[in-house]
Amino acid sequence: MTRVAAIDCGTNSIRLLVADIDPATGEVTDLDRRMTIVRLGQGVDRTGRLAPEALERTFAACREYAAVIKEYGAERLRFVATSASRDAGNRDDFVRGVLDILAVEPEVITGDQEAEFSFTGATKELPGAEEYLVVDIGGGSTEFVVGTAHARAARSVDIGCVRLTERHVRSDPPSPEEVAAIRADIEAALDVAEATVPLREADTLVGLAGSVTTVAAIALGLEAYDSAAIHRSRISYDQVAEVTARLLGSTHDERSAIPVMHPGRVDVIVSGALVLLAVMDRVGAREVVVSEHDILDGIALSLV
């Protein structure tokens, strides 16, 4: 077994996985898996730069993760940064800060690389004969990947839940005009994705990341967030539509009161749910298979 540590730093959250991996079989045994909402992408869509306070939140999480990695004695570490740091004019400040804390340089990967990692992590445990459409709804971007054992087509588009919320939402709950603007952005991005990725050809839709898992947790009626109950659950189109309608009509306080809602997702979950529902509409999916395994697992597997 090889002990590895993988860090995925996105627009909304930073996550750590420390795991033992069998190089012969690819079997992953989790030792520590954690997530911190840092909102690194705060304002990036508007300013083109990472905000100082967002950088400090991210560096604080990195210091916590460095202690965990040292405690477990991981032999290898890979730090992958995605949408927000791709778009930022001052990303060198981010790179230097991470290097100082973790002694590894963050890899600011392309959207296509992000999609490949997400596909690998999400489908490793699923039957290999089917063709999957993997949709990873992040904070700054959403990745679409179609493939069976390996990805055969991928595209990243800028319709993440943080980006859409910052771009359009000023009311609580969002006004009909704001919702219409979000939906228009999503449909335009789906057109772009579909020019590269055959979205309607897959047998199974697999949904990843916090927006999808939160919608699933609400649909399942969980009283507390339970990864085991959420992972590989199948949520119907009607359930997604019902949860989305509920969120659209809820105030910030009402969303905060939902037992499974992470505080860092309260203000962006509406946009995330709208992306998921629009994807299901576009591809005609009757259900989505929800995966708790995603880009983080793909990064960890890449180390062996």
Residue pairs with C-beta under 8 A, 6 or more apart in sequence:
1 20
1 21
1 22
1 29
2 20
2 21
2 22
2 23
2 75
2 76
2 303
2 304
3 18
3 19
3 20
3 21
3 31
3 72
3 73
3 74
3 75
3 76
4 18
4 19
4 20
4 21
4 74
4 75
4 76
4 77
4 78
4 300
4 303
4 304
5 16
5 17
5 18
5 65
5 69
5 72
5 74
5 76
5 77
5 78
5 300
6 16
6 17
6 19
6 77
6 78
6 80
6 296
6 297
6 299
6 300
6 303
7 14
7 15
7 16
7 17
7 62
7 65
7 77
7 78
7 79
7 80
7 102
7 299
8 14
8 15
8 80
8 82
8 295
8 296
8 299
9 15
9 40
9 58
9 79
9 80
9 81
9 82
9 85
9 98
9 106
10 40
10 41
10 81
10 82
10 83
10 84
10 138
10 139
10 140
11 39
11 40
11 41
11 44
11 82
11 83
11 84
11 138
11 139
11 140
11 141
11 160
11 162
11 163
12 37
12 38
12 39
12 40
12 41
12 138
12 139
12 140
12 160
12 161
12 162
12 210
12 264
12 265
12 268
13 35
13 36
13 37
13 38
13 139
13 210
13 264
14 35
14 36
14 38
14 40
14 58
14 61
14 62
14 65
15 33
15 34
15 35
15 36
15 296
16 32
16 33
16 34
16 35
16 65
16 68
16 69
16 296
17 30
17 32
17 33
17 296
17 297
17 299
17 300
18 30
18 31
18 32
18 33
18 68
18 69
18 72
18 74
19 28
19 29
19 30
19 31
19 33
19 300
20 28
20 29
20 31
21 27
21 28
21 29
21 300
21 301
21 303
21 304
23 304
26 124
26 301
26 304
28 124
28 297
28 300
28 301
31 72
32 68
32 72
33 296
34 65
34 68
35 210
36 61
36 64
37 262
37 263
37 264
37 265
38 54
38 57
38 58
38 60
38 61
39 54
39 57
39 139
39 162
39 264
40 50
40 54
40 55
40 57
40 58
40 84
40 85
40 94
41 50
41 54
41 83
41 84
41 87
41 139
41 140
41 160
41 162
41 163
42 51
42 53
42 54
42 162
43 49
43 51
43 54
43 166
44 50
44 84
44 87
44 88
44 140
45 87
45 140
45 163
45 166
45 167
46 166
48 87
48 88
48 89
49 88
49 89
49 90
50 84
50 85
50 88
50 90
50 91
50 93
50 94
55 93
55 94
55 97
58 94
58 97
59 97
59 98
59 101
62 97
62 98
62 101
62 102
63 101
65 102
66 101
66 102
69 77
69 102
76 303
77 102
77 104
78 104
78 107
78 299
78 300
78 302
78 303
79 98
79 102
79 104
79 105
79 106
79 107
80 106
80 107
80 109
80 114
80 117
80 295
80 299
81 94
81 98
81 106
81 107
81 108
81 109
82 108
82 109
82 111
82 114
82 138
82 140
82 141
82 295
83 111
83 114
83 138
83 139
83 140
83 141
83 156
83 158
83 160
83 163
84 139
84 140
85 91
85 94
85 106
85 108
86 108
86 109
86 110
86 111
87 140
88 94
91 108
94 106
95 105
95 106
95 108
98 104
98 105
98 106
99 105
99 106
109 117
110 156
111 141
111 143
111 154
111 155
111 156
111 157
112 154
112 155
112 156
114 136
114 141
114 143
114 156
114 295
115 134
115 136
115 143
115 144
115 145
115 151
115 154
115 155
115 156
116 145
116 151
116 154
116 298
117 295
117 298
117 299
117 302
118 134
118 136
118 143
118 145
118 208
118 294
118 295
118 298
119 132
119 134
119 145
119 147
119 150
119 151
119 154
119 298
120 151
120 297
120 298
120 301
120 302
121 291
121 293
121 294
121 295
121 296
121 297
121 298
121 299
121 300
121 301
122 132
122 134
122 136
122 206
122 208
122 291
122 293
122 294
122 297
122 298
123 132
123 134
123 147
123 149
123 206
124 293
124 297
124 301
125 232
125 293
126 132
126 204
126 206
126 289
128 148
128 149
129 148
130 148
130 202
130 203
130 204
131 146
131 147
131 148
131 201
131 202
131 203
131 204
132 145
132 146
132 147
132 148
132 202
132 203
132 204
132 205
132 206
133 144
133 145
133 146
133 197
133 199
133 201
133 202
133 204
133 205
133 206
133 283
134 143
134 144
134 145
134 146
134 147
134 206
134 208
135 142
135 143
135 144
135 205
135 206
135 207
135 208
135 212
135 276
135 279
136 142
136 143
136 145
136 208
136 209
136 294
136 295
137 160
137 161
137 207
137 208
137 209
137 211
137 212
137 272
137 275
137 276
138 160
138 161
138 209
139 160
139 161
139 162
139 163
139 268
140 158
140 160
140 162
140 163
141 156
141 157
141 158
141 159
141 160
141 163
142 156
142 157
142 159
142 160
142 189
142 275
143 154
143 155
143 156
144 154
144 155
144 156
144 157
144 193
144 197
144 199
145 151
145 153
145 154
145 197
146 152
146 153
146 154
146 197
146 198
146 199
146 201
146 202
147 153
153 196
153 197
153 198
154 196
154 197
155 192
155 193
155 195
155 196
155 197
157 189
157 190
157 192
157 193
158 189
159 185
159 186
159 189
159 275
161 211
161 265
161 268
161 269
161 271
161 272
161 275
162 268
162 271
164 182
164 185
164 186
164 271
164 274
164 275
165 267
165 268
165 270
165 271
167 181
167 185
168 174
168 178
168 181
168 182
168 185
168 271
169 178
169 182
169 267
169 270
169 271
170 178
171 178
172 251
172 252
173 248
173 249
173 250
173 251
173 270
174 182
174 248
174 270
179 248
179 274
182 271
182 274
183 274
183 278
186 274
186 275
186 278
187 278
190 199
190 278
190 279
190 282
193 199
194 200
194 282
199 279
199 282
199 283
200 282
200 283
200 284
202 283
204 289
205 279
205 280
205 283
205 285
205 287
205 288
205 289
206 288
206 289
206 290
206 291
207 216
207 276
207 288
207 289
207 290
207 291
208 291
208 294
208 295
209 294
210 262
210 265
210 272
211 265
211 268
211 269
211 271
211 272
211 273
211 275
211 276
212 272
212 276
212 288
212 290
213 227
213 230
213 290
213 292
214 260
214 261
214 262
214 265
214 269
214 272
215 235
215 240
215 243
215 244
215 269
215 272
215 273
215 276
216 230
216 233
216 235
216 288
216 290
217 225
217 226
217 229
217 230
217 260
218 243
218 246
218 258
218 260
218 261
219 235
219 239
219 240
219 242
219 243
220 229
220 230
220 233
220 235
222 229
222 230
222 259
222 260
223 259
223 260
224 259
224 260
225 259
225 260
225 262
227 292
230 290
230 292
231 290
231 291
231 292
231 293
232 289
232 290
232 291
233 289
233 290
234 287
234 288
234 289
234 290
235 287
235 288
235 290
236 286
236 287
237 280
237 285
237 286
237 287
240 273
240 276
240 277
240 280
240 288
241 277
243 273
244 270
244 273
244 274
244 276
244 277
247 255
247 269
247 270
247 273
248 270
248 273
248 274
252 266
252 267
255 261
255 266
255 269
255 270
256 263
256 266
261 269
265 272
276 288
279 285
280 288
